[in-house]
Amino acid sequence: MLKRTGVMLGMVVFPSGSLRTRLQAQTALRNAFLSFTAPEAETLRAIIARIIPSDANGPGALEARADYYIDRALAGALKAQKPAYAAGLAALNAYAQSSRGALFARLLPDDQDAVLTDLEQNRAPGFSGNSSQFFNLIRTHTIQGTFCDPYYGGNANFVGWELIGYPGARLVVSANMQRIDVKAEPSRKSAYDYGMFNKGEI
């Protein structure tokens, strides 16, 4: 009997090969990019890591998975902007190579910041329209992906909300939560955890 119990416990504790394979496939799918090639994704991740970096204040855009928010949005609601990203990332890498000697993701942080500053101030050539337009586009989406409702693929583990002290979605706000001298307890809930909200397109 003890032998049979041990076998049963082993089956509970250790997933079968097929279950393990399914879990690995689900994880790979969750981490796969839908809209970006591998080089584009590498460049995007390097950019957002400088726009909202991880530092003494807490986790940044990468930890919030803002890159996945942008990727999923470009495969859905923001798909019309996908060509602007492809052209903008290519132009940014071309400018980084010509001005700093390497692709953007290979540069040191100070050089990356200098390249992004040139983009923001419209000093980088080679962009359709101008470089500040692309910088503002990616900065806006990085902010959205860091602080959005987690339902949309960003703000993973609520790190964005915790960074700014937002306690999360609630249906009822207690008197205690309205006090300035008391930090509100985080709900760690998406708005879509409540049945009254309809899920829109991601």
C-alpha distance (Angstrom), angle and dihedral (degrees) to the residues before:
residue distance angle dihedral
M1 . . .
L2 3.81 . .
K3 3.78 89.3 .
R4 3.81 91.8 52.9
T5 3.83 90.8 46.1
G6 3.79 90.1 52.3
V7 3.78 91.3 51.7
M8 3.82 91.1 49.3
L9 3.80 92.1 49.1
G10 3.77 89.6 49.5
M11 3.79 89.4 54.1
V12 3.80 90.4 52.0
V13 3.80 96.6 45.9
F14 3.79 98.3 41.9
P15 3.80 117.1 49.2
S16 3.77 117.7 -133.1
G17 3.79 119.5 -101.9
S18 3.79 92.1 -104.2
L19 3.81 92.8 49.7
R20 3.80 90.9 47.1
T21 3.80 89.4 50.4
R22 3.81 91.0 50.5
L23 3.80 91.6 49.4
Q24 3.81 90.8 49.5
A25 3.80 90.4 48.9
Q26 3.82 91.3 49.7
T27 3.81 90.8 50.0
A28 3.80 91.6 48.1
L29 3.81 90.7 49.5
R30 3.80 91.1 48.9
N31 3.80 90.5 51.8
A32 3.81 96.8 41.2
F33 3.78 119.0 105.2
L34 3.80 116.1 -124.6
S35 3.80 101.0 -172.4
F36 3.81 105.4 28.2
T37 3.77 133.7 66.1
A38 3.82 115.4 -129.8
P39 3.85 93.1 -98.7
E40 3.83 91.0 46.9
A41 3.80 90.9 49.6
E42 3.80 91.2 50.1
T43 3.80 90.9 52.2
L44 3.80 92.7 45.3
R45 3.80 92.0 50.8
A46 3.80 91.3 50.1
I47 3.82 90.7 51.1
I48 3.79 97.6 49.3
A49 3.81 90.4 45.0
R50 3.81 87.8 62.7
I51 3.83 96.5 41.3
I52 3.83 93.0 55.4
P53 3.82 105.9 10.0
S54 3.76 128.1 -169.6
D55 3.80 105.8 -108.9
A56 3.79 143.9 135.6
N57 3.81 89.6 -51.6
G58 3.78 92.1 61.5
P59 3.81 142.5 -92.5
G60 3.79 119.3 -15.5
A61 3.78 140.0 -148.8
L62 3.81 95.2 -61.9
E63 3.79 92.7 54.0
A64 3.80 88.7 47.8
R65 3.82 88.5 53.4
A66 3.79 92.5 -124.3
D67 3.81 87.3 156.4
Y68 3.81 90.0 62.8
Y69 3.80 91.1 46.3
I70 3.82 89.5 55.4
D71 3.80 92.1 44.3
R72 3.81 93.8 51.0
A73 3.80 92.6 43.2
L74 3.82 91.0 53.5
A75 3.80 88.3 52.6
G76 3.80 89.9 51.6
A77 3.80 134.5 10.9
L78 3.83 95.1 8.4
K79 3.81 98.1 40.6
A80 3.81 91.5 123.1
Q81 3.82 87.8 67.9
K82 3.80 95.5 53.9
P83 3.86 93.5 95.7
A84 3.81 89.8 51.7
Y85 3.81 89.5 55.5
A86 3.81 94.0 47.6
A87 3.81 92.0 49.6
G88 3.81 94.1 40.4
L89 3.81 95.8 50.0
A90 3.81 90.7 48.2
A91 3.82 91.6 48.9
L92 3.81 91.6 47.1
N93 3.81 91.5 52.8
A94 3.80 91.1 47.1
Y95 3.80 90.3 52.0
A96 3.82 92.8 45.5
Q97 3.82 89.7 51.0
S98 3.79 94.4 48.0
S99 3.80 97.5 42.0
R100 3.83 102.5 33.1
G101 3.79 104.7 20.3
A102 3.81 101.3 -114.4
L103 3.78 143.9 58.8
F104 3.81 112.7 -80.4
A105 3.82 96.5 -105.9
R106 3.83 90.2 52.9
L107 3.81 95.0 54.2
L108 3.80 125.3 99.4
P109 3.83 114.3 -103.7
D110 3.82 93.8 -103.8
D111 3.81 91.1 53.1
Q112 3.81 90.6 46.2
D113 3.80 89.4 53.0
A114 3.80 90.5 49.5
V115 3.81 91.3 52.3
L116 3.80 92.0 48.4
T117 3.82 90.5 47.9
D118 3.80 89.1 53.9
L119 3.80 89.3 50.9
E120 3.80 92.7 48.4
Q121 3.81 92.3 49.7
N122 3.81 92.3 45.9
R123 3.81 94.4 -115.1
A124 3.80 96.7 124.9
P125 3.81 116.6 93.4
G126 3.80 127.9 -150.6
F127 3.79 99.6 57.3
S128 3.79 126.2 125.3
G129 3.79 102.8 -114.5
N130 3.79 99.9 -8.2
S131 3.76 137.4 -42.3
S132 3.81 95.5 -111.7
Q133 3.81 89.9 61.4
F134 3.79 90.9 58.1
F135 3.79 92.2 43.9
N136 3.82 91.3 52.1
L137 3.80 90.7 47.2
I138 3.78 94.9 53.6
R139 3.82 93.5 39.5
T140 3.81 91.0 53.0
H141 3.80 92.2 49.9
T142 3.81 91.9 45.1
I143 3.80 90.0 55.1
Q144 3.80 90.6 46.7
G145 3.81 92.0 49.1
T146 3.78 93.1 48.7
F147 3.80 98.0 47.5
C148 3.82 104.8 24.9
D149 3.77 127.0 111.9
P150 3.83 105.0 -76.7
Y151 3.80 89.5 -122.8
Y152 3.81 88.2 79.6
G153 3.80 94.2 59.4
G154 3.81 101.7 -98.6
N155 3.81 134.4 84.1
A156 3.82 89.1 57.7
N157 3.80 113.2 -159.0
F158 3.82 86.6 1.2
V159 3.82 91.3 -80.6
G160 3.82 91.8 144.9
W161 3.77 93.6 53.0
E162 3.79 91.5 45.7
L163 3.81 89.6 50.5
I164 3.82 91.7 59.3
G165 3.81 96.4 32.7
Y166 3.81 96.2 -112.4
P167 3.82 107.5 154.4
G168 3.81 95.9 -153.1
A169 3.77 138.9 -113.4
R170 3.80 119.0 -30.3
L171 3.77 136.2 172.1
V172 3.80 93.6 -152.2
V173 3.81 127.4 36.1
S174 3.79 112.4 -154.8
A175 3.80 124.3 -145.3
N176 3.80 89.0 -111.9
M177 3.81 90.6 57.4
Q178 3.80 90.1 56.4
R179 3.79 93.3 59.6
I180 3.81 115.2 108.3
D181 3.81 93.4 -149.4
V182 3.82 95.4 55.0
K183 3.79 124.2 72.2
A184 3.77 109.4 -132.9
E185 3.78 116.0 -118.6
P186 3.82 108.9 -114.4
S187 3.79 115.3 -113.4
R188 3.82 93.2 -156.6
K189 3.79 88.7 -151.1
S190 3.76 133.2 129.9
A191 3.79 117.3 -131.5
Y192 3.80 85.1 -117.4
D193 3.79 90.9 62.2
Y194 3.80 83.4 77.8
G195 3.79 115.7 77.2
M196 3.80 94.1 -139.1
F197 3.83 92.2 71.7
N198 3.80 121.2 78.5
K199 3.78 119.3 -137.4
G200 3.80 111.4 -119.5
E201 3.79 130.0 -160.8
I202 3.78 115.2 -64.0
